[in-house]
Amino acid sequence: MTDEPKARAHVDDLRGVGRLAIDATTGVMGLVEAMHRTIASGPGVLGSPLAAPARAVTGLVYGAIKGVTRAVGVTIDAALATLGPLLGDSAPGAQRALVQAALNGVLGDYLADTANPLAMPMVLHHADARPRLVVLVHGLAMHHGQWLRNGHDHGAALAAELDATAIYVDYNSGRHISTNGAALAVELERLVTGWPCPVESIVIVGHSLGGLVARSACEAARVAGHAWLGKLTTLVTLGSPHHGAALERGGNWFEALLGVSAYSAPFRVLGQIRSAGVTDLRFGNVVDADWQGADRFALAGDPRTPLALPVGVACYAIAATTAPEPCERLPGDGLVGVTSALGQHDRSEHVLRFADRHLAFGLGHLDLLDAPAVAAKLREWLAIQC
């Protein structure tokens, strides 16, 4: 739990990229094979059926290609193992962190399940130890360094304002929100238990997906009886899709339409590469029960069990709209709708009862990270709590 970047072996990056390339090649071969089988089993030229041997050969040919591809992957791993000591280590650079975070957002659950070295572990970064803690949870396909935008960092600013320690959470945003929430709850309990001085209070600020992970962590801590939840005074979400994001619902419809025809159906796998973290954003799943035992790519209604905000915690929400001023039909921030970010819903059981809500005009989704109006509202709310 340090703010210093850990040295990383170059060979791990190469191995991770190599495995991803091999897996991608195998996946594409599966797509082409499925198309070939569909075409071969249908009517041929001028309606005459294709010969049965062609279908039999298809399985043999593609099976051989996949076998060779996997064998190449094993060979690459063996070669990189011998090169490791020669390549050495280095601290991760800014560009590498951006690429890794993006990969984890899109494919993070797959990277974790296959033990790919590119999968991001959950790490809590901090530089000092004071009695008050401000915990920052980043959004989808991002990393902790992106809290600093255009020279402003909500974490550093609030830490100075409250005489607190800023703690930045890094995590694999492609895993299920509830999986990350449970892991964050455990890490915060470990952090508070081992903190050098007694913890007086905790504030959590979550941006985008991070706000859902924070809510999930609170629920996981409640169930587990974690002590840190009793120290939590304030939870603030910035542009968090509490009731889902229309972009993910649109992607799900696109995937379903591909499955209408037998000839386009194999392309559904292209829609199904998106991670569990992304598909959780369809409705805003925050607990295991919202997704367990269900096909996360199926077109179904909102599966969620209503989950209220944590009891005894002052909860606030900020939404952004690209509209410069109030109008009849407010657009969202480019990624998240206004009502979703404010926790509003047409079903009363899903409405989130925030202590206060704020709508920021003329801002996009990422502008929430550095807009002066957002920083001022955070100072206002936290001053009330302190």
C-alpha positions as CSV (number, residue, x, y, z in Angstrom):
1,M,0.0,0.0,0.0
2,T,2.4,2.6,-1.2
3,D,2.3,5.4,-3.7
4,E,5.5,4.2,-5.3
5,P,5.0,2.3,-8.6
6,K,6.3,-1.3,-8.3
7,A,9.0,-2.5,-10.7
8,R,7.5,-4.8,-13.3
9,A,9.3,-7.4,-15.3
10,H,9.2,-6.6,-19.1
11,V,8.8,-10.3,-19.7
12,D,5.4,-10.3,-17.9
13,D,4.1,-7.7,-20.4
14,L,5.4,-9.7,-23.3
15,R,3.9,-12.9,-22.0
16,G,0.6,-11.3,-21.4
17,V,0.4,-9.8,-24.9
18,G,1.6,-13.0,-26.4
19,R,-1.2,-15.0,-24.6
20,L,-3.8,-12.5,-25.6
21,A,-2.7,-12.7,-29.3
22,I,-2.8,-16.5,-29.3
23,D,-6.3,-16.4,-27.6
24,A,-7.5,-13.8,-30.1
25,T,-6.2,-15.9,-33.1
26,T,-7.9,-19.0,-31.7
27,G,-11.1,-17.1,-31.2
28,V,-11.1,-15.7,-34.8
29,M,-10.5,-19.2,-36.1
30,G,-13.6,-20.3,-34.2
31,L,-15.6,-17.6,-35.8
32,V,-14.5,-18.5,-39.3
33,E,-15.1,-22.2,-38.7
34,A,-18.6,-21.4,-37.4
35,M,-19.3,-19.4,-40.6
36,H,-17.9,-22.2,-42.8
37,R,-20.0,-24.8,-41.1
38,T,-23.2,-22.7,-41.5
39,I,-22.5,-22.1,-45.2
40,A,-21.5,-25.7,-45.8
41,S,-24.7,-27.1,-44.2
42,G,-27.0,-24.8,-46.3
43,P,-27.9,-24.7,-50.0
44,G,-25.0,-24.5,-52.3
45,V,-24.7,-22.9,-55.8
46,L,-28.1,-22.9,-57.6
47,G,-29.7,-24.5,-54.6
48,S,-27.8,-27.8,-54.7
49,P,-26.5,-29.0,-51.3
50,L,-22.8,-29.0,-50.7
51,A,-21.1,-32.4,-50.3
52,A,-20.9,-33.9,-46.8
53,P,-17.1,-34.5,-47.0
54,A,-16.7,-30.7,-47.0
55,R,-18.3,-30.4,-43.6
56,A,-16.2,-33.2,-42.2
57,V,-13.0,-31.6,-43.5
58,T,-13.9,-28.3,-41.9
59,G,-13.6,-29.7,-38.4
60,L,-10.3,-31.4,-39.1
61,V,-8.7,-28.4,-40.7
62,Y,-9.7,-25.8,-38.1
63,G,-9.0,-28.2,-35.3
64,A,-5.4,-28.6,-36.6
65,I,-5.0,-24.8,-37.0
66,K,-6.2,-24.2,-33.4
67,G,-3.9,-27.0,-32.1
68,V,-0.9,-25.4,-33.8
69,T,-1.8,-21.9,-32.5
70,R,-2.0,-23.2,-28.9
71,A,1.3,-25.0,-29.3
72,V,2.9,-21.8,-30.5
73,G,1.6,-20.1,-27.3
74,V,3.3,-22.7,-25.1
75,T,6.5,-22.3,-27.1
76,I,6.4,-18.5,-26.6
77,D,5.9,-18.9,-22.9
78,A,8.9,-21.2,-22.6
79,A,11.1,-18.8,-24.7
80,L,10.0,-15.8,-22.6
81,A,10.9,-17.6,-19.4
82,T,14.5,-17.9,-20.5
83,L,14.6,-14.2,-21.7
84,G,13.1,-12.9,-18.4
85,P,16.4,-12.2,-16.6
86,L,17.9,-10.5,-19.7
87,L,14.9,-8.1,-20.2
88,G,15.0,-6.9,-16.6
89,D,12.5,-4.8,-14.7
90,S,11.3,-1.2,-14.7
91,A,8.7,1.0,-13.1
92,P,5.4,1.2,-15.2
93,G,5.1,4.2,-17.5
94,A,2.1,6.4,-18.0
95,Q,1.3,5.1,-21.5
96,R,1.6,1.5,-20.3
97,A,-0.8,2.1,-17.4
98,L,-3.4,3.6,-19.8
99,V,-3.2,0.7,-22.2
100,Q,-3.4,-1.9,-19.4
101,A,-6.4,-0.1,-17.8
102,A,-8.2,0.0,-21.1
103,L,-7.5,-3.7,-21.8
104,N,-8.8,-4.6,-18.3
105,G,-12.0,-2.6,-18.8
106,V,-12.8,-4.5,-22.0
107,L,-11.4,-7.9,-21.3
108,G,-10.6,-7.8,-17.6
109,D,-12.6,-10.8,-16.5
110,Y,-11.0,-12.9,-19.2
111,L,-7.5,-11.8,-18.3
112,A,-8.2,-12.7,-14.7
113,D,-9.7,-16.1,-15.5
114,T,-6.8,-17.0,-17.7
115,A,-4.2,-15.7,-15.2
116,N,-2.9,-13.3,-17.8
117,P,0.0,-11.1,-16.4
118,L,-1.8,-8.0,-17.8
119,A,-4.7,-8.5,-15.4
120,M,-4.7,-5.6,-12.9
121,P,-4.6,-6.6,-9.2
122,M,-6.5,-4.5,-6.6
123,V,-4.0,-2.1,-5.0
124,L,-4.5,0.8,-2.6
125,H,-2.0,3.6,-3.1
126,H,-1.2,6.2,-0.4
127,A,1.7,8.4,0.6
128,D,1.1,9.1,4.3
129,A,-1.1,8.0,7.3
130,R,-3.5,10.4,8.9
131,P,-6.6,9.7,11.0
132,R,-9.0,10.8,8.2
133,L,-9.1,8.9,4.9
134,V,-10.4,9.9,1.5
135,V,-10.8,6.9,-0.7
136,L,-10.9,7.5,-4.5
137,V,-12.4,4.7,-6.8
138,H,-11.8,5.2,-10.5
139,G,-14.2,4.3,-13.4
140,L,-14.3,1.7,-16.2
141,A,-11.1,1.2,-18.2
142,M,-9.2,3.7,-16.0
143,H,-6.5,3.7,-13.3
144,H,-5.7,5.7,-10.2
145,G,-3.4,8.1,-12.0
146,Q,-6.3,9.5,-14.0
147,W,-7.7,11.3,-11.0
148,L,-5.2,13.9,-11.9
149,R,-6.7,15.8,-14.9
150,N,-5.6,19.2,-16.2
151,G,-3.6,19.9,-13.0
152,H,-6.5,19.1,-10.6
153,D,-6.9,16.0,-8.4
154,H,-10.0,15.7,-6.3
155,G,-8.1,13.3,-3.9
156,A,-5.2,15.7,-3.3
157,A,-7.5,18.7,-2.9
158,L,-9.8,17.0,-0.5
159,A,-7.0,15.5,1.5
160,A,-5.5,19.0,2.0
161,E,-8.9,20.5,2.8
162,L,-9.7,17.8,5.4
163,D,-6.2,17.2,6.7
164,A,-6.7,13.6,5.5
165,T,-4.8,10.9,3.6
166,A,-5.9,10.3,0.0
167,I,-6.1,6.6,-0.9
168,Y,-6.3,5.7,-4.5
169,V,-7.8,2.4,-5.5
170,D,-6.5,0.5,-8.6
171,Y,-8.6,-2.5,-9.7
172,N,-9.5,-4.6,-12.7
173,S,-12.6,-2.8,-13.9
174,G,-13.6,-5.6,-16.3
175,R,-14.6,-8.0,-13.5
176,H,-18.1,-8.0,-12.1
177,I,-18.9,-4.9,-10.0
178,S,-19.8,-7.1,-7.0
179,T,-16.6,-9.0,-7.3
180,N,-14.6,-5.8,-7.1
181,G,-16.9,-4.5,-4.4
182,A,-16.2,-7.6,-2.2
183,A,-12.5,-7.3,-2.8
184,L,-12.5,-3.6,-1.9
185,A,-14.4,-4.2,1.3
186,V,-11.7,-6.8,2.3
187,E,-8.9,-4.4,1.4
188,L,-10.4,-1.5,3.3
189,E,-10.9,-3.7,6.4
190,R,-7.2,-4.8,6.1
191,L,-6.1,-1.2,5.6
192,V,-8.1,0.2,8.6
193,T,-7.0,-2.7,10.9
194,G,-3.3,-2.1,10.1
195,W,-3.4,1.7,10.0
196,P,-0.6,3.3,12.1
197,C,-3.1,5.5,14.0
198,P,-6.7,5.1,14.9
199,V,-9.0,5.9,11.9
200,E,-11.5,8.7,12.7
201,S,-13.5,8.9,9.5
202,I,-13.6,7.6,5.9
203,V,-14.9,9.4,2.9
204,I,-15.4,7.5,-0.4
205,V,-15.6,9.3,-3.8
206,G,-16.4,7.1,-6.8
207,H,-16.3,8.2,-10.4
208,S,-18.5,6.4,-12.9
209,L,-18.3,2.7,-12.4
210,G,-16.3,3.4,-9.3
211,G,-19.4,4.7,-7.6
212,L,-21.1,1.4,-8.1
213,V,-18.1,-0.5,-6.9
214,A,-18.2,1.7,-3.7
215,R,-21.9,0.9,-3.1
216,S,-21.2,-2.8,-3.6
217,A,-18.3,-2.6,-1.1
218,C,-20.5,-1.0,1.5
219,E,-23.1,-3.8,1.1
220,A,-20.3,-6.5,1.2
221,A,-18.9,-4.9,4.4
222,R,-22.4,-4.8,6.0
223,V,-22.9,-8.5,5.3
224,A,-19.4,-9.4,6.6
225,G,-19.6,-7.1,9.6
226,H,-16.5,-5.1,8.7
227,A,-15.4,-2.4,11.1
228,W,-14.5,0.1,8.4
229,L,-18.1,0.6,7.5
230,G,-18.7,2.2,10.9
231,K,-16.1,4.8,10.1
232,L,-17.6,5.7,6.8
233,T,-19.2,9.1,7.1
234,T,-19.7,10.2,3.4
235,L,-20.1,8.6,0.0
236,V,-20.1,10.7,-3.1
237,T,-20.7,9.4,-6.7
238,L,-19.7,11.4,-9.8
239,G,-21.5,10.4,-13.0
240,S,-22.2,6.9,-11.7
241,P,-24.8,4.9,-13.8
242,H,-26.8,3.7,-10.8
243,H,-29.6,2.5,-13.0
244,G,-27.4,1.5,-16.0
245,A,-26.1,3.1,-19.2
246,A,-28.0,3.2,-22.4
247,L,-24.8,2.5,-24.4
248,E,-24.5,-1.0,-22.9
249,R,-28.2,-1.7,-23.5
250,G,-27.7,-0.6,-27.1
251,G,-24.7,-2.9,-27.5
252,N,-26.8,-5.8,-26.1
253,W,-29.5,-5.2,-28.7
254,F,-27.0,-5.1,-31.5
255,E,-25.6,-8.4,-30.4
256,A,-29.1,-10.0,-30.3
257,L,-29.9,-8.7,-33.8
258,L,-26.8,-10.5,-35.1
259,G,-28.3,-13.7,-33.8
260,V,-31.5,-13.5,-35.9
261,S,-29.8,-15.0,-39.0
262,A,-27.9,-18.2,-39.0
263,Y,-25.3,-16.6,-41.3
264,S,-24.7,-13.6,-39.0
265,A,-25.0,-15.5,-35.7
266,P,-21.3,-16.5,-35.5
267,F,-20.5,-12.7,-35.3
268,R,-22.3,-12.6,-31.9
269,V,-19.0,-13.6,-30.3
270,L,-17.7,-10.1,-31.3
271,G,-20.4,-8.6,-29.1
272,Q,-19.6,-11.0,-26.3
273,I,-16.0,-10.1,-25.9
274,R,-17.1,-7.2,-23.6
275,S,-16.3,-7.8,-20.0
276,A,-18.5,-8.6,-17.0
277,G,-17.8,-5.1,-15.7
278,V,-19.3,-3.6,-18.9
279,T,-22.4,-5.9,-19.1
280,D,-23.1,-5.1,-15.4
281,L,-23.6,-1.5,-16.6
282,R,-26.7,-2.5,-18.5
283,F,-28.9,-2.0,-15.4
284,G,-26.3,-1.2,-12.7
285,N,-25.7,-4.5,-11.1
286,V,-24.0,-4.1,-7.7
287,V,-24.5,-7.5,-5.9
288,D,-23.9,-11.1,-6.9
289,A,-27.6,-11.9,-7.0
290,D,-28.1,-9.5,-9.9
291,W,-26.1,-11.6,-12.3
292,Q,-25.5,-15.1,-10.8
293,G,-27.1,-17.9,-12.7
294,A,-28.1,-15.7,-15.6
295,D,-26.9,-15.3,-19.1
296,R,-25.3,-11.8,-19.0
297,F,-25.8,-11.4,-22.8
298,A,-29.5,-12.4,-22.8
299,L,-32.1,-9.8,-23.5
300,A,-34.0,-9.8,-20.3
301,G,-35.7,-7.2,-18.0
302,D,-34.0,-5.5,-15.1
303,P,-32.9,-8.4,-12.9
304,R,-31.8,-6.4,-9.9
305,T,-32.9,-6.7,-6.3
306,P,-33.4,-3.1,-5.0
307,L,-30.4,-2.0,-2.9
308,A,-30.7,1.1,-0.7
309,L,-27.8,3.4,0.1
310,P,-25.7,2.5,3.2
311,V,-27.5,3.3,6.4
312,G,-26.0,6.0,8.6
313,V,-23.8,7.4,5.7
314,A,-24.3,10.8,4.1
315,C,-24.6,10.0,0.4
316,Y,-24.4,12.5,-2.4
317,A,-24.6,12.3,-6.2
318,I,-23.4,14.6,-9.0
319,A,-24.6,14.2,-12.6
320,A,-23.3,16.1,-15.6
321,T,-25.1,17.2,-18.8
322,T,-23.6,18.5,-21.9
323,A,-26.4,21.1,-22.1
324,P,-25.1,24.5,-21.2
325,E,-28.3,25.4,-19.3
326,P,-31.6,23.9,-18.3
327,C,-33.8,22.6,-21.1
328,E,-36.9,20.4,-21.6
329,R,-34.9,17.2,-22.4
330,L,-31.6,17.2,-20.8
331,P,-28.9,15.0,-22.5
332,G,-26.5,13.1,-20.3
333,D,-22.7,13.6,-20.1
334,G,-22.0,11.5,-23.2
335,L,-21.9,8.2,-21.4
336,V,-24.3,8.3,-18.5
337,G,-27.9,9.7,-18.4
338,V,-28.9,12.4,-15.8
339,T,-31.6,10.4,-14.1
340,S,-29.3,7.3,-13.7
341,A,-26.5,9.3,-12.3
342,L,-28.8,11.0,-9.8
343,G,-30.3,7.6,-8.7
344,Q,-33.8,8.5,-10.0
345,H,-36.1,5.7,-11.3
346,D,-39.7,5.2,-12.4
347,R,-40.0,2.3,-9.9
348,S,-40.0,3.7,-6.4
349,E,-38.2,0.7,-4.9
350,H,-35.1,1.5,-7.1
351,V,-35.0,5.2,-6.2
352,L,-31.8,6.1,-4.3
353,R,-32.4,8.5,-1.4
354,F,-29.4,10.7,-1.6
355,A,-29.0,13.4,1.0
356,D,-28.4,15.9,-1.8
357,R,-28.0,15.8,-5.6
358,H,-26.2,18.2,-7.9
359,L,-26.5,18.7,-11.7
360,A,-23.5,20.2,-13.4
361,F,-24.2,21.9,-16.8
362,G,-21.9,22.0,-19.8
363,L,-19.7,19.1,-18.8
364,G,-18.8,15.7,-20.3
365,H,-18.3,12.5,-18.4
366,L,-14.5,13.0,-17.8
367,D,-15.0,16.7,-17.0
368,L,-16.4,15.6,-13.6
369,L,-12.8,14.9,-12.6
370,D,-11.6,18.4,-12.8
371,A,-14.5,20.9,-13.2
372,P,-14.2,23.7,-10.6
373,A,-18.0,23.5,-9.9
374,V,-17.7,19.9,-9.0
375,A,-14.7,20.5,-6.8
376,A,-16.6,23.3,-5.0
377,K,-19.7,21.1,-4.4
378,L,-17.4,18.4,-2.9
379,R,-15.9,20.9,-0.5
380,E,-19.4,22.2,0.4
381,W,-20.8,18.7,1.2
382,L,-17.7,17.5,3.1
383,A,-17.5,20.6,5.1
384,I,-21.0,19.9,6.3
385,Q,-20.0,16.4,7.4
386,C,-16.9,17.6,9.2
